[in-house]
């Protein structure tokens, strides 16, 4: 049985969810609250499987509640059910610890499916949100490729971009030429580049050298 706790300051929403979920034989509503205080009072006494959480509550924001839950009850699985569209809060909510995000105009069958998936330890992400996440990752990688480099790789990267030879870099870092060559191959792979000149161009464009 999936134990669900609902946190929403609108009684109509809570009652609607309870009516929908009462039809499901594997889901049980174990409590409800209009604010975060009621949620934490419940979790202090008994655990739940899934918390359905509104993003906007009178006493605390959904993001802050998610952060508190991550610290105090890391095992809690949270499904955000919000009036706010996905492009406003979904990615932030997932980063803060939510296991899924739905808007309040979602179909009842979608909500039920999301609860089951989240209770099973998985994330629920709609197709549109998956597209947003993909774009977010691509944008981040295309802008900050060098952030994927380790500290040592970054040192080698800057010296390669500065025109230094493998032997010069090896001497500067007290490493073998073969080791520097391995670093170079790894850096080019991570940066999705093929030559030192491309590294130099990137460094100049991002003002990484003095």
C-alpha positions as CSV (number, residue, x, y, z in Angstrom):
1,X,0.0,0.0,0.0
2,X,1.3,3.4,-1.0
3,X,0.9,5.9,1.9
4,X,0.3,9.4,0.6
5,X,0.3,12.7,2.5
6,X,-1.2,15.8,0.8
7,X,0.1,19.3,1.5
8,X,-1.9,22.1,-0.2
9,X,-3.5,25.2,1.3
10,X,-6.6,24.8,-0.9
11,X,-9.2,22.6,0.6
12,X,-10.9,22.0,-2.8
13,X,-7.6,20.6,-4.2
14,X,-7.1,18.3,-1.2
15,X,-10.7,17.0,-1.3
16,X,-10.4,16.4,-5.1
17,X,-7.2,14.4,-4.7
18,X,-8.7,12.3,-1.9
19,X,-11.7,11.5,-4.0
20,X,-9.5,10.5,-7.0
21,X,-7.1,8.4,-5.0
22,X,-9.8,6.7,-2.9
23,X,-10.6,4.7,-6.1
24,X,-7.2,3.2,-6.2
25,X,-6.8,-0.1,-4.2
26,X,-3.0,0.3,-3.8
27,X,-3.0,4.0,-2.5
28,X,-4.0,5.2,0.9
29,X,-4.3,8.8,2.1
30,X,-2.7,8.9,5.5
31,X,-3.1,12.6,6.2
32,X,-3.3,16.1,4.8
33,X,-2.2,19.6,5.8
34,X,-2.6,23.1,4.5
35,X,1.0,24.1,5.5
36,X,4.5,22.7,6.0
37,X,4.1,22.6,9.8
38,X,1.5,19.9,9.5
39,X,3.7,17.9,7.2
40,X,6.7,17.9,9.5
41,X,4.5,17.1,12.5
42,X,3.3,14.0,10.6
43,X,6.8,13.0,9.5
44,X,8.1,13.4,13.1
45,X,5.7,10.6,14.2
46,X,5.2,8.4,11.1
47,X,6.8,8.1,7.7
48,X,4.9,8.2,4.5
49,X,5.7,6.9,1.0
50,X,4.8,9.9,-1.1
51,X,4.2,13.6,-0.2
52,X,2.1,15.5,-2.7
53,X,3.3,19.1,-2.2
54,X,2.1,22.4,-3.5
55,X,4.8,24.9,-4.5
56,X,3.1,27.9,-2.9
57,X,2.1,27.6,0.7
58,X,1.3,30.3,3.2
59,X,4.1,29.5,5.7
60,X,7.0,28.4,3.4
61,X,7.9,28.0,-0.3
62,X,8.0,24.6,-1.9
63,X,11.7,24.9,-2.7
64,X,12.5,25.6,1.0
65,X,10.3,22.7,2.1
66,X,12.1,20.4,-0.3
67,X,15.5,21.5,1.1
68,X,14.3,20.9,4.6
69,X,13.0,17.5,3.7
70,X,16.3,16.5,2.0
71,X,18.1,17.3,5.3
72,X,15.6,15.9,7.8
73,X,13.9,13.2,5.9
74,X,16.0,12.2,2.9
75,X,14.0,9.1,2.3
76,X,10.8,11.1,1.7
77,X,9.7,11.1,-1.9
78,X,8.0,14.3,-3.1
79,X,5.7,14.8,-6.0
80,X,5.1,18.5,-6.7
81,X,1.6,19.3,-7.8
82,X,1.6,23.0,-8.7
83,X,-0.5,25.7,-10.4
84,X,2.8,27.1,-11.8
85,X,3.8,25.9,-15.3
86,X,6.8,23.6,-15.6
87,X,9.0,26.2,-17.3
88,X,8.9,28.3,-14.1
89,X,9.7,25.9,-11.3
90,X,10.1,22.3,-12.4
91,X,13.9,22.2,-12.9
92,X,14.5,24.1,-9.7
93,X,12.2,21.7,-7.8
94,X,13.9,18.6,-9.2
95,X,17.3,20.1,-8.2
96,X,16.0,20.8,-4.7
97,X,15.0,17.1,-4.3
98,X,11.6,16.6,-5.8
99,X,11.0,13.2,-7.4
100,X,8.5,14.5,-9.9
101,X,6.6,17.6,-11.0
102,X,3.0,18.0,-12.3
103,X,0.7,20.9,-12.9
104,X,-2.7,21.0,-11.3
105,X,-4.4,20.6,-14.7
106,X,-2.8,17.2,-15.2
107,X,-5.2,14.3,-15.9
108,X,-6.2,12.1,-12.9
109,X,-4.7,9.0,-14.5
110,X,-1.4,10.9,-14.9
111,X,-1.3,11.9,-11.2
112,X,-2.0,8.3,-10.2
113,X,0.7,7.0,-12.5
114,X,3.2,9.6,-11.2
115,X,2.5,8.6,-7.6
116,X,3.1,5.0,-8.3
117,X,6.4,5.7,-10.2
118,X,7.7,8.0,-7.4
119,X,6.7,5.5,-4.7
120,X,8.8,2.9,-6.6
121,X,11.9,5.1,-6.2
122,X,11.8,6.5,-9.8
123,X,11.4,10.1,-11.0
124,X,8.3,11.2,-12.8
125,X,9.0,13.6,-15.7
126,X,6.6,14.6,-18.4
127,X,7.7,14.6,-22.0
128,X,7.7,18.4,-22.1
129,X,9.8,18.6,-19.0
130,X,12.2,16.0,-20.4
131,X,12.7,18.3,-23.4
132,X,13.4,21.2,-21.0
133,X,16.0,19.2,-19.1
134,X,17.7,18.2,-22.3
135,X,17.9,21.8,-23.5
136,X,19.2,22.8,-20.1
137,X,22.0,20.2,-20.2
138,X,23.0,21.0,-23.7
139,X,23.0,24.8,-23.0
140,X,25.2,24.2,-19.9
141,X,27.6,22.0,-21.7
142,X,28.0,24.2,-24.7
143,X,28.7,27.2,-22.5
144,X,30.8,25.7,-19.7
145,X,32.6,22.7,-21.2
146,X,35.7,23.4,-19.2
147,X,33.8,22.9,-15.9
148,X,33.8,19.2,-16.7
149,X,37.5,19.0,-16.4
150,X,39.3,17.9,-13.3
151,X,41.8,20.3,-11.6
152,X,44.8,18.6,-13.2
153,X,43.1,18.5,-16.6
154,X,42.3,22.2,-16.3
155,X,45.9,23.0,-15.7
156,X,47.0,21.1,-18.8
157,X,44.2,22.5,-20.8
158,X,45.3,26.1,-20.1
159,X,48.9,25.4,-21.0
160,X,47.9,23.6,-24.2
161,X,45.8,26.6,-25.1
162,X,48.7,28.9,-24.3
163,X,50.8,27.1,-27.0
164,X,53.1,25.1,-24.8
165,X,54.4,21.8,-26.0
166,X,53.8,18.5,-24.2
167,X,57.4,18.4,-23.0
168,X,57.1,21.9,-21.6
169,X,53.9,21.1,-19.8
170,X,55.4,17.9,-18.5
171,X,58.4,19.8,-17.1
172,X,56.1,22.5,-15.5
173,X,53.9,19.9,-13.8
174,X,56.7,17.4,-13.1
175,X,54.9,14.7,-15.0
176,X,56.0,12.4,-17.9
177,X,55.3,13.4,-21.5
178,X,53.2,10.3,-22.0
179,X,51.0,11.3,-19.0
180,X,50.5,14.8,-20.5
181,X,49.6,13.2,-23.8
182,X,47.0,11.1,-22.1
183,X,45.6,14.2,-20.4
184,X,45.5,16.0,-23.8
185,X,43.4,13.2,-25.3
186,X,41.0,13.2,-22.4
187,X,40.6,17.0,-22.5
188,X,39.9,17.0,-26.2
189,X,37.3,14.3,-25.7
190,X,35.6,16.1,-22.9
191,X,35.6,19.4,-24.7
192,X,34.4,17.8,-28.0
193,X,37.3,19.2,-29.9
194,X,40.1,17.9,-32.2
195,X,43.0,20.2,-31.9
196,X,45.0,22.6,-29.7
197,X,43.9,25.5,-31.9
198,X,40.3,24.8,-30.9
199,X,41.2,24.8,-27.3
200,X,43.0,28.2,-27.8
201,X,40.0,29.7,-29.5
202,X,37.7,28.5,-26.6
203,X,40.0,29.9,-24.0
204,X,40.2,33.3,-25.7
205,X,36.4,33.4,-26.2
206,X,35.8,32.7,-22.5
207,X,38.6,34.9,-21.2
208,X,40.3,32.1,-19.3
209,X,43.8,33.3,-19.7
210,X,45.3,36.5,-18.3
